[in-house]
Amino acid sequence: MATHAVPFRPVSGPRGLPLLGNLPAFGKDPLAFLARLRDDFGDAVTWSLGPRRALFISHPQHIAEMLAEVERSFDILEIGWSLRQIVGDSVVRSRGADWRRKRSLVQPVVRPRQVRGYAATMVDCARACADRWQDGEHVDVQREMTSVTQRIVLRTLFGNELGDRSEAIGDAVAVLEREAGAELRGIGLFLPSWVRTPSRRRLLTALRTVDAEIHRLVRARRAAPDATAEPRDDLLGRLLAARDEDGRPLSEKEVRDEALTLWVAGHETTATALGWAWYLLSASPGARDRLTDELERVLAGRPPGIDDYDRLPWTRQIVKEALRLYPPAWTVPAVAREGATLAGHPLAAGTTVWCSQWAAHRDPRWFPEPEAFRPERWDADAPDVVPDHAWFPFGAGQRTCLGARFALVEAVLLLATLGQRFHVEMDPGEVAPRAGLLLKPAAPLRATLRALG
C-alpha cells in the first residue's frame, strides 16, 4: 500500500516568557508539555526553550525523515554540560568523520554475534538474583533491577565485577545519571561551563571515582603479559583491540569515553525498562498468567538461553509494550544545518527539532487505548498496524542506539529467568514517571515477591 505524504504546516505553540520562553513549563513537566503540543497544536509546532528556536514534530513520517537526515542535514543537539562530562567525545556525541571512525570501531563490539556470547552471563546474573530473593520478601524493584544489570554490564564490559569496589563505583555512576538528568530540566542547561553549581560539583566528584577505575583497568589490561595475544572476550578487550582502516587503535581517552558510555547506557536503561515491565505486569494478571504459561511451556523449568529469545514471543511483547509506555529515552532533539528541510519545508539553520518517544508512543492515532498495557497489540496477526517510527525507543536512522540488541536480549532473558520463579506484586498505588536523563519512576517501585512452584 502506498504511503501518502503528510502535510507539514508548522503552527505557533504556547506563548512563552521573555528570555525563558517555554522553559518553565517544559522543566516543570516535560512529558505533559510535549503531549500538550501534540494534542492541542498538531504535528508540527514551534516553541522556544530559553533563547533557542524550537520545533516539535510528532508524525511518524516527519520523525523518520528527521532521524534519517542526522549527519547530513541535522546534528545531534549538545544537551548539557553534565552529559558532556560523562560521555566525552564518544560515538554518541561525535560528528562527521570522527563519528564514522568511532562507530566503525565500536559497532562490532555489540553486534548480534557478540551479544550471543554475553547471554550466558546475563542469565547467570539473573539466576544469582533469583537465588537471593525470598518468598514474601519486600523489595525495591528498581533497585533490584539496577543491581542485576550493573553486575551484567561489569562482567560483560570489564570481565569482572570490580570486587569490593563495585558498590562505591555503582553509587558514583548513579550520581552521574541523577545530576545529568536534573540539569536537563532547568536553567542549568544554559549555564556556562565555568559555573560550578552544587550539582556540578557532585557530578565531578563522582566522575573522578569512575574515571580512576576505568583508567586503572585499561592500563592494567594493556600492561598484562598477554596484552598482544587474542583479545579477551569482553567489551573492554574488544575496544582495546579495535583498529580503524588506517590501523590506529582507540586512544586511552577514547576507550574511556566509549567504555563509560556503554556502562551508563548499558545498565540503567535496561534496569529502568525492567522496573516498568514488572510494574505493568503486577497490574495485569492476565498478561502475567500468559507469561507464566509461556515460560513453563517453552523452558519447562530450565534456565533460558540465547536460542530461547526467539521462542518467547509473549515475553518479547511485554518488553516491547513496556518500552512503548515508558521509553527510557523519551526525547530526541537535533539541530538543523544550513539548507535543512522537512517534508520540503525549509528550516532556519540552528532550529532545534524535537521528537519524543513518549508522545509518539502514546498517540491514539497509532495505538488504540494508548494508556493501556496491551502486549497483544504486538501479536504478529494484530489488526492495528503500527506505522514505522511510531515506536522508536532506541532512536532510528544512522544514529540508532548501538546497544539496542544487547538491551532487548538482556531484558527478555532477565524477565524470563526471574519470571519463571517469582511473581512481583507491587504495593498499591500509582507511580508516575519522572523525565530526567532517563524516564524513571518518580517514587520507589516497592513490591512483595511471591515464589512460584
C-alpha positions as semicolon CSV with decimal commas, in nm:
position;residue;x (nm);y (nm);z (nm)
1;M;0,000;0,000;0,000
2;A;0,142;0,339;-0,096
3;T;0,229;0,584;0,178
4;H;0,092;0,933;0,120
5;A;0,296;1,236;0,216
6;V;0,171;1,404;0,531
7;P;0,131;1,783;0,509
8;F;0,389;1,979;0,706
9;R;0,248;2,310;0,826
10;P;0,418;2,433;1,145
11;V;0,194;2,635;1,375
12;S;0,284;2,854;1,671
13;G;0,267;2,682;2,007
14;P;0,207;2,822;2,357
15;R;0,338;3,168;2,435
16;G;0,648;3,176;2,649
17;L;0,816;3,420;2,886
18;P;1,077;3,677;2,785
19;L;1,423;3,515;2,763
20;L;1,300;3,189;2,918
21;G;1,044;3,105;2,650
22;N;0,865;2,780;2,736
23;L;1,145;2,655;2,962
24;P;0,943;2,688;3,288
25;A;0,656;2,475;3,152
26;F;0,893;2,226;2,994
27;G;1,105;2,200;3,309
28;K;0,806;2,152;3,538
29;D;0,667;1,854;3,344
30;P;0,831;1,789;3,005
31;L;0,613;1,485;2,933
32;A;0,288;1,675;2,980
33;F;0,427;1,972;2,787
34;L;0,521;1,765;2,482
35;A;0,191;1,575;2,489
36;R;0,011;1,910;2,502
37;L;0,198;2,030;2,193
38;R;0,085;1,717;2,010
39;D;-0,276;1,722;2,125
40;D;-0,351;2,096;2,128
41;F;-0,149;2,222;1,832
42;G;-0,077;1,940;1,585
43;D;0,206;1,750;1,419
44;A;0,446;2,044;1,378
45;V;0,461;2,311;1,649
46;T;0,705;2,597;1,703
47;W;0,810;2,685;2,059
48;S;1,117;2,808;2,246
49;L;1,347;2,652;2,502
50;G;1,512;2,954;2,657
51;P;1,672;3,150;2,369
52;R;1,664;2,856;2,129
53;R;1,417;2,838;1,839
54;A;1,248;2,501;1,857
55;L;1,014;2,287;1,651
56;F;0,829;1,983;1,785
57;I;0,724;1,712;1,539
58;S;0,501;1,418;1,622
59;H;0,401;1,246;1,297
60;P;0,600;0,925;1,226
61;Q;0,675;1,033;0,866
62;H;0,835;1,356;0,981
63;I;1,018;1,179;1,265
64;A;1,156;0,922;1,020
65;E;1,277;1,192;0,781
66;M;1,446;1,395;1,053
67;L;1,623;1,097;1,211
68;A;1,734;0,969;0,870
69;E;1,892;1,309;0,796
70;V;2,105;1,326;1,111
71;E;2,468;1,350;0,995
72;R;2,352;1,509;0,668
73;S;2,105;1,793;0,733
74;F;2,086;1,776;1,114
75;D;2,328;1,749;1,404
76;I;2,259;1,585;1,738
77;L;2,190;1,859;1,993
78;E;2,456;1,921;2,254
79;I;2,248;1,866;2,569
80;G;2,401;1,994;2,886
81;W;2,744;2,037;3,038
82;S;2,694;1,736;3,267
83;L;2,622;1,489;2,990
84;R;2,931;1,608;2,800
85;Q;3,147;1,532;3,104
86;I;3,013;1,176;3,116
87;V;3,021;1,067;2,753
88;G;3,314;1,284;2,646
89;D;3,374;1,257;2,273
90;S;3,224;0,909;2,242
91;V;3,031;0,785;1,942
92;V;2,702;0,923;2,080
93;R;2,838;1,278;2,073
94;S;3,094;1,286;1,791
95;R;3,010;1,402;1,440
96;G;3,116;1,366;1,080
97;A;3,433;1,173;1,000
98;D;3,514;1,133;1,371
99;W;3,172;0,976;1,430
100;R;3,208;0,742;1,132
101;R;3,550;0,625;1,254
102;K;3,432;0,563;1,609
103;R;3,113;0,391;1,501
104;S;3,314;0,153;1,282
105;L;3,530;0,068;1,584
106;V;3,253;0,037;1,845
107;Q;2,976;-0,128;1,642
108;P;3,145;-0,471;1,617
109;V;3,162;-0,481;1,998
110;V;2,782;-0,510;2,023
111;R;2,692;-0,698;1,706
112;P;2,443;-0,987;1,742
113;R;2,722;-1,246;1,736
114;Q;2,893;-1,076;2,029
115;V;2,566;-1,032;2,218
116;R;2,505;-1,404;2,175
117;G;2,825;-1,467;2,369
118;Y;2,708;-1,244;2,655
119;A;2,372;-1,419;2,700
120;A;2,504;-1,679;2,945
121;T;2,641;-1,402;3,167
122;M;2,302;-1,230;3,161
123;V;2,125;-1,547;3,273
124;D;2,389;-1,629;3,537
125;C;2,346;-1,288;3,696
126;A;1,966;-1,315;3,685
127;R;1,979;-1,660;3,848
128;A;2,203;-1,525;4,123
129;C;1,944;-1,255;4,185
130;A;1,661;-1,510;4,196
131;D;1,863;-1,733;4,433
132;R;1,894;-1,439;4,670
133;W;1,524;-1,350;4,660
134;Q;1,296;-1,497;4,928
135;D;0,924;-1,574;4,919
136;G;0,736;-1,291;5,091
137;E;1,033;-1,054;5,082
138;H;0,956;-0,686;5,034
139;V;1,193;-0,520;4,785
140;D;1,255;-0,204;4,586
141;V;1,217;-0,348;4,236
142;Q;1,404;-0,067;4,062
143;R;1,700;-0,110;4,296
144;E;1,697;-0,487;4,236
145;M;1,694;-0,445;3,860
146;T;1,971;-0,186;3,878
147;S;2,182;-0,424;4,085
148;V;2,149;-0,717;3,845
149;T;2,201;-0,512;3,527
150;Q;2,507;-0,349;3,682
151;R;2,656;-0,692;3,752
152;I;2,591;-0,785;3,391
153;V;2,748;-0,474;3,242
154;L;3,054;-0,501;3,468
155;R;3,110;-0,864;3,372
156;T;3,048;-0,813;3,001
157;L;3,233;-0,481;2,985
158;F;3,528;-0,541;3,215
159;G;3,529;-0,917;3,260
160;N;3,473;-0,893;3,637
161;E;3,255;-0,730;3,900
162;L;3,528;-0,497;4,036
163;G;3,530;-0,681;4,368
164;D;3,480;-0,468;4,679
165;R;3,488;-0,153;4,462
166;S;3,164;-0,240;4,281
167;E;2,925;-0,076;4,527
168;A;3,115;0,255;4,554
169;I;3,159;0,279;4,179
170;G;2,797;0,185;4,117
171;D;2,688;0,460;4,356
172;A;2,909;0,705;4,166
173;V;2,751;0,607;3,834
174;A;2,407;0,665;3,990
175;V;2,516;1,018;4,086
176;L;2,626;1,084;3,727
177;E;2,288;0,978;3,592
178;R;2,092;1,172;3,855
179;E;2,278;1,500;3,819
180;A;2,288;1,491;3,438
181;G;1,915;1,423;3,432
182;A;1,837;1,708;3,670
183;E;2,029;1,953;3,451
184;L;1,806;1,877;3,153
185;R;1,501;2,012;3,334
186;G;1,619;2,354;3,445
187;I;1,824;2,666;3,396
188;G;2,145;2,468;3,447
189;L;2,111;2,366;3,084
190;F;2,215;2,720;2,984
191;L;2,482;2,797;3,244
192;P;2,836;2,847;3,110
193;S;3,083;2,567;3,163
194;W;3,287;2,755;3,424
195;V;2,993;2,782;3,668
196;R;3,026;2,521;3,942
197;T;2,685;2,462;4,097
198;P;2,650;2,211;4,384
199;S;2,505;1,967;4,130
200;R;2,808;2,002;3,903
201;R;3,048;1,960;4,193
202;R;2,874;1,637;4,294
203;L;2,897;1,513;3,938
204;L;3,269;1,591;3,912
205;T;3,341;1,412;4,239
206;A;3,156;1,102;4,120
207;L;3,323;1,122;3,780
208;R;3,671;1,118;3,935
209;T;3,582;0,792;4,111
210;V;3,459;0,627;3,793
211;D;3,736;0,759;3,570
212;A;4,008;0,642;3,807
213;E;3,869;0,288;3,795
214;I;3,834;0,281;3,417
215;H;4,187;0,413;3,367
216;R;4,320;0,157;3,616
217;L;4,151;-0,126;3,427
218;V;4,267;-0,003;3,086
219;R;4,628;0,039;3,197
220;A;4,632;-0,298;3,371
221;R;4,492;-0,468;3,062
222;R;4,747;-0,303;2,833
223;A;5,034;-0,388;3,068
224;A;4,937;-0,754;3,100
225;P;5,184;-1,007;2,953
226;D;4,918;-1,139;2,717
227;A;4,808;-0,791;2,603
228;T;4,924;-0,858;2,246
229;A;4,757;-1,200;2,226
230;E;4,398;-1,276;2,133
231;P;4,177;-1,003;2,289
232;R;3,981;-1,100;2,597
233;D;3,619;-1,177;2,520
234;D;3,466;-0,877;2,693
235;L;3,369;-0,533;2,569
236;L;3,680;-0,365;2,705
237;G;3,907;-0,621;2,539
238;R;3,736;-0,564;2,206
239;L;3,759;-0,186;2,239
240;L;4,131;-0,215;2,309
241;A;4,181;-0,449;2,014
242;A;3,979;-0,240;1,767
243;R;4,167;-0,078;1,478
244;D;4,039;0,166;1,219
245;E;4,108;0,138;0,845
246;D;4,446;0,305;0,898
247;G;4,541;0,057;1,168
248;R;4,502;0,309;1,451
249;P;4,364;0,196;1,788
250;L;4,140;0,399;2,016
251;S;4,339;0,626;2,247
252;E;4,311;0,578;2,623
253;K;4,069;0,872;2,643
254;E;3,864;0,731;2,355
255;V;3,847;0,393;2,528
256;R;3,739;0,570;2,849
257;D;3,465;0,764;2,666
258;E;3,324;0,456;2,492
259;A;3,353;0,233;2,800
260;L;3,173;0,479;3,027
261;T;2,905;0,543;2,766
262;L;2,845;0,168;2,731
263;W;2,844;0,134;3,110
264;V;2,588;0,407;3,174
265;A;2,369;0,332;2,873
266;G;2,401;-0,044;2,906
267;H;2,289;-0,087;3,261
268;E;2,046;0,182;3,376
269;T;1,843;0,180;3,054
270;T;1,761;-0,191;3,082
271;A;1,708;-0,168;3,457
272;T;1,456;0,112;3,403
273;A;1,271;-0,080;3,131
274;L;1,252;-0,391;3,351
275;G;1,129;-0,194;3,651
276;W;0,842;-0,059;3,444
277;A;0,772;-0,406;3,299
278;W;0,726;-0,554;3,648
279;Y;0,510;-0,256;3,745
280;L;0,283;-0,310;3,443
281;L;0,265;-0,688;3,486
282;S;0,166;-0,655;3,850
283;A;-0,142;-0,458;3,746
284;S;-0,225;-0,700;3,461
285;P;-0,290;-1,053;3,598
286;G;-0,394;-1,182;3,256
287;A;-0,067;-1,076;3,095
288;R;0,126;-1,217;3,391
289;D;-0,051;-1,553;3,369
290;R;0,018;-1,571;2,997
291;L;0,387;-1,504;3,071
292;T;0,392;-1,786;3,328
293;D;0,228;-2,024;3,079
294;E;0,480;-1,938;2,806
295;L;0,779;-1,981;3,036
296;E;0,651;-2,317;3,163
297;R;0,575;-2,441;2,813
298;V;0,899;-2,330;2,645
299;L;1,151;-2,363;2,927
300;A;0,998;-2,650;3,128
301;G;1,192;-2,545;3,437
302;R;1,535;-2,499;3,278
303;P;1,711;-2,161;3,259
304;P;1,663;-1,972;2,932
305;G;1,940;-1,941;2,675
306;I;2,004;-1,719;2,377
307;D;1,812;-1,955;2,145
308;D;1,503;-1,903;2,361
309;Y;1,491;-1,534;2,273
310;D;1,301;-1,615;1,952
311;R;1,093;-1,885;2,125
312;L;0,941;-1,644;2,379
313;P;0,722;-1,409;2,172
314;W;0,495;-1,306;2,462
315;T;0,794;-1,222;2,680
316;R;0,935;-1,009;2,396
317;Q;0,598;-0,839;2,352
318;I;0,586;-0,750;2,721
319;V;0,924;-0,582;2,689
320;K;0,818;-0,406;2,371
321;E;0,497;-0,277;2,529
322;A;0,681;-0,160;2,841
323;L;0,920;0,029;2,613
324;R;0,621;0,184;2,439
325;L;0,455;0,309;2,756
326;Y;0,772;0,404;2,943
327;P;1,058;0,451;2,694
328;P;1,379;0,511;2,894
329;A;1,496;0,756;2,626
330;W;1,198;0,988;2,598
331;T;1,309;1,256;2,351
332;V;1,549;1,309;2,060
333;P;1,648;1,667;1,972
334;A;1,852;1,760;1,665
335;V;1,973;2,092;1,521
336;A;1,902;2,196;1,163
337;R;2,204;2,277;0,949
338;E;2,207;2,538;0,676
339;G;1,975;2,423;0,399
340;A;1,785;2,165;0,611
341;T;1,427;2,084;0,516
342;L;1,144;1,869;0,646
343;A;0,881;1,744;0,401
344;G;1,016;2,004;0,159
345;H;0,971;2,287;0,411
346;P;1,292;2,489;0,470
347;L;1,410;2,524;0,828
348;A;1,616;2,810;0,963
349;A;1,970;2,700;1,048
350;G;2,006;2,647;1,422
351;T;1,644;2,545;1,478
352;T;1,624;2,265;1,733
353;V;1,385;1,997;1,610
354;W;1,243;1,777;1,884
355;C;1,062;1,447;1,858
356;S;0,953;1,241;2,156
357;Q;0,921;0,869;2,209
358;W;0,684;0,944;2,498
359;A;0,448;1,150;2,281
360;A;0,465;0,927;1,972
361;H;0,424;0,602;2,167
362;R;0,107;0,732;2,333
363;D;-0,054;0,882;2,025
364;P;-0,408;0,737;1,995
365;R;-0,388;0,752;1,616
366;W;-0,132;0,471;1,616
367;F;-0,211;0,297;1,946
368;P;-0,578;0,247;2,037
369;E;-0,625;0,288;2,412
370;P;-0,274;0,434;2,430
371;E;-0,257;0,439;2,811
372;A;-0,344;0,069;2,838
373;F;-0,082;-0,205;2,882
374;R;-0,166;-0,442;2,598
375;P;0,125;-0,664;2,486
376;E;-0,115;-0,833;2,245
377;R;-0,103;-0,522;2,026
378;W;0,236;-0,659;1,912
379;D;0,097;-1,003;1,811
380;A;0,203;-1,100;1,460
381;D;-0,162;-1,102;1,349
382;A;-0,272;-0,791;1,543
383;P;-0,538;-0,595;1,349
384;D;-0,389;-0,249;1,415
385;V;-0,080;-0,182;1,204
386;V;0,174;0,038;1,379
387;P;0,341;0,280;1,133
388;D;0,717;0,286;1,106
389;H;0,870;0,526;1,360
390;A;0,558;0,541;1,575
391;W;0,768;0,316;1,807
392;F;1,135;0,406;1,828
393;P;1,270;0,352;2,183
394;F;1,626;0,321;2,052
395;G;1,609;0,606;1,803
396;A;1,638;0,544;1,430
397;G;1,848;0,616;1,126
398;Q;2,225;0,616;1,131
399;R;2,230;0,718;1,499
400;T;2,021;0,425;1,622
401;C;2,146;0,310;1,962
402;L;2,430;0,065;1,905
403;G;2,332;-0,132;2,214
404;A;1,970;-0,195;2,113
405;R;2,017;-0,568;2,052
406;F;2,210;-0,609;2,378
407;A;1,933;-0,430;2,571
408;L;1,646;-0,629;2,417
409;V;1,814;-0,967;2,469
410;E;1,908;-0,873;2,825
411;A;1,557;-0,756;2,914
412;V;1,390;-1,069;2,773
413;L;1,633;-1,313;2,936
414;L;1,612;-1,140;3,274
415;L;1,233;-1,123;3,263
416;A;1,220;-1,493;3,172
417;T;1,474;-1,606;3,435
418;L;1,314;-1,415;3,720
419;G;0,956;-1,458;3,598
420;Q;0,975;-1,837;3,594
421;R;1,049;-1,834;3,968
422;F;0,864;-1,534;4,112
423;H;0,560;-1,313;4,082
424;V;0,632;-0,950;4,165
425;E;0,332;-0,792;4,343
426;M;0,360;-0,414;4,354
427;D;0,238;-0,219;4,654
428;P;-0,098;-0,045;4,589
429;G;-0,085;0,295;4,426
430;E;0,020;0,450;4,101
431;V;0,379;0,555;4,038
432;A;0,433;0,840;3,794
433;P;0,733;0,868;3,560
434;R;0,990;1,142;3,602
435;A;1,178;1,265;3,296
436;G;1,548;1,318;3,353
437;L;1,836;1,163;3,166
438;L;1,605;0,857;3,153
439;L;1,233;0,813;3,214
440;K;1,248;0,668;3,564
441;P;0,986;0,614;3,835
442;A;0,932;0,925;4,048
443;A;0,896;0,705;4,358
444;P;1,038;0,365;4,459
445;L;0,875;0,062;4,298
446;R;0,813;-0,140;4,615
447;A;0,680;-0,494;4,583
448;T;0,638;-0,828;4,757
449;L;0,798;-1,134;4,600
450;R;0,585;-1,449;4,560
451;A;0,773;-1,770;4,480
452;L;0,622;-2,000;4,217
453;G;0,603;-2,376;4,233
